[in-house]
Amino acid sequence: MKEFGVVATRYASSGTHIEALRIAPIENNALGKTVEVTRHRAVMLIKEGNTLLSLFKVDGKWRRGAKVEIFLLLTEYLKTKKDAPTRDNLENLPSF
């Protein structure tokens, strides 16, 4: 299975859930080409056994953040921690 870094997110106008993510494959500690995927595709990547991690730039270099997981509340949310709010919680990543 593959490892992907999430470098940016786009939330719905309601601000409660992610509509799309920008991800890039991570191979040999190098970041590949960034592509845009839908929320549904990100969920499917995780269900297929791939790993998604949040990535942050520090001093111009990408740093690994938390693992993105699926949490089922009323729907499937993309989160880095299981908490009560019914919304995605990757808002610290850049928006696009």
C-alpha positions as CSV (number, residue, x, y, z in Angstrom):
1,M,0.0,0.0,0.0
2,K,1.0,3.6,-0.5
3,E,1.6,6.6,1.8
4,F,0.2,10.0,0.8
5,G,0.7,13.4,2.3
6,V,-2.3,15.8,2.6
7,V,-0.9,19.3,1.8
8,A,-4.2,21.3,1.5
9,T,-7.9,21.0,1.9
10,R,-11.1,22.6,0.5
11,Y,-14.1,22.7,2.9
12,A,-17.7,23.0,1.8
13,S,-19.3,26.5,2.2
14,S,-20.9,25.3,5.4
15,G,-17.4,24.8,6.9
16,T,-18.4,21.4,8.3
17,H,-16.8,19.0,5.9
18,I,-14.0,18.6,3.4
19,E,-15.0,18.6,-0.3
20,A,-11.5,17.9,-1.7
21,L,-7.9,17.4,-0.7
22,R,-4.6,18.0,-2.4
23,I,-2.4,14.9,-1.8
24,A,1.0,13.7,-3.0
25,P,2.6,10.2,-2.8
26,I,5.5,9.9,-0.4
27,E,8.2,7.5,-1.6
28,N,11.7,7.2,-0.1
29,N,11.0,10.3,2.0
30,A,10.3,12.4,-1.1
31,L,7.1,14.0,-2.1
32,G,5.7,13.2,-5.5
33,K,3.3,15.2,-7.8
34,T,0.4,16.8,-6.0
35,V,-3.1,15.9,-7.2
36,E,-6.6,16.9,-6.2
37,V,-8.9,14.2,-4.9
38,T,-12.5,14.3,-3.7
39,R,-13.4,13.5,-0.1
40,H,-14.9,10.2,-1.3
41,R,-11.7,9.2,-3.1
42,A,-9.7,10.0,0.1
43,V,-12.0,7.8,2.1
44,M,-11.6,5.0,-0.5
45,L,-7.8,5.3,-0.4
46,I,-7.8,4.8,3.3
47,K,-10.3,1.9,3.1
48,E,-8.0,0.3,0.5
49,G,-5.2,0.2,3.1
50,N,-3.3,3.4,2.1
51,T,-2.0,5.8,4.7
52,L,-2.8,9.6,4.5
53,L,-0.8,12.0,6.7
54,S,-1.2,15.7,7.2
55,L,2.0,17.6,6.0
56,F,3.2,21.0,7.2
57,K,5.9,23.2,5.9
58,V,8.5,24.3,8.5
59,D,11.4,26.4,7.3
60,G,10.6,25.4,3.7
61,K,10.7,21.7,4.4
62,W,7.7,19.3,4.6
63,R,7.1,17.8,8.0
64,R,4.8,14.9,8.8
65,G,1.8,15.6,10.9
66,A,-0.9,13.3,12.2
67,K,-2.4,10.2,10.4
68,V,-5.8,11.0,8.8
69,E,-8.4,8.5,9.7
70,I,-12.1,7.8,9.0
71,F,-14.5,8.3,11.9
72,L,-18.1,7.4,11.4
73,L,-20.4,9.7,13.3
74,L,-23.5,10.5,11.2
75,T,-21.4,10.2,8.1
76,E,-17.7,9.4,7.4
77,Y,-15.5,12.3,8.5
78,L,-11.8,12.7,7.8
79,K,-10.1,13.5,11.1
80,T,-6.7,13.2,12.8
81,K,-8.3,12.6,16.2
82,K,-11.6,11.1,17.2
83,D,-13.7,13.9,18.8
84,A,-17.4,14.6,19.2
85,P,-17.9,17.5,16.7
86,T,-19.6,16.3,13.5
87,R,-17.1,17.9,11.2
88,D,-13.8,17.2,9.6
89,N,-10.8,18.6,11.6
90,L,-8.0,19.2,9.1
91,E,-8.6,23.0,9.2
92,N,-4.9,23.7,10.1
93,L,-3.9,22.7,6.6
94,P,-3.8,25.4,3.9
95,S,-7.1,25.9,1.9
96,F,-7.3,25.9,-1.8
